[in-house]
Amino acid sequence: MQPDLVPVTLRYALLLAACWPPAVHAQASKEQIKAALVFNFMKFTEWPAEPASAPLVLCLANADRRTEAAFGQVNGRTIESRAIQVRALPGPDAGACHLVYIHDGSARDVLDRISSSNPKVMTVGDQDDFTEAGGAIGLVEQNGRVQFKVNMDMLRKGNYKVSSQLLKLAVNLR
């Protein structure tokens, strides 16, 4: 992708996923919107250099059936020719995961386990105080829209290279 098109493409993708009026949100479930946002977070993050055949692994913690179904739509999609594999979080060790999505509740417990065993794994969650609890990116609902907050300390600690254009869209950095 050409560098000058990145900001336009990023804004367009995120606006489609999160900033449409509430009437449009009724057509897509909140879980689908969250899955689309997580896909875009993965897309606009520079991941460690690995072979092109190595997948990007997105692990789900505490996921219910609707969340699993929504993230199933992300499974198999590609970013920079790397396929995304969606898996359940394999116990307390998140070492095989590039990103862990923590669905509703028990975020603090999961964050504690991940930070002690794999502090470099990016975490995204939908609990209200997720970023305050030590998560990297928290999905929040404001004015009927799913938006996001970022914890810059956690992004720096994990050494994530996230697009500055993506960061500008965070509700706590505007």
HELIX and SHEET records of a PDB file:
HELIX    1   1 PRO A    3  LEU A    5  5                                   3    
HELIX    2   2 VAL A    6  ALA A   18  1                                  13    
HELIX    3   3 PRO A   22  HIS A   25  1                                   4    
HELIX    4   4 LYS A   30  LYS A   43  1                                  14    
HELIX    5   5 ARG A   65  GLY A   72  1                                   8    
HELIX    6   6 ALA A  107  SER A  117  1                                  11    
HELIX    7   7 MET A  152  LYS A  157  1                                   6    
HELIX    8   8 SER A  164  LEU A  167  1                                   4    
SHEET    1   A 2 THR A  45  GLU A  46  0                                        
SHEET    2   A 2 LYS A 161  VAL A 162 -1                                        
SHEET    1   B 7 THR A  78  ILE A  79  0                                        
SHEET    2   B 7 ARG A  82  ALA A  88 -1                                        
SHEET    3   B 7 LEU A  56  ALA A  61  1                                        
SHEET    4   B 7 LEU A  99  ILE A 102  1                                        
SHEET    5   B 7 MET A 122  GLY A 125  1                                        
SHEET    6   B 7 ILE A 137  GLN A 142  1                                        
SHEET    7   B 7 ARG A 145  VAL A 150 -1                                        
END                                                                             
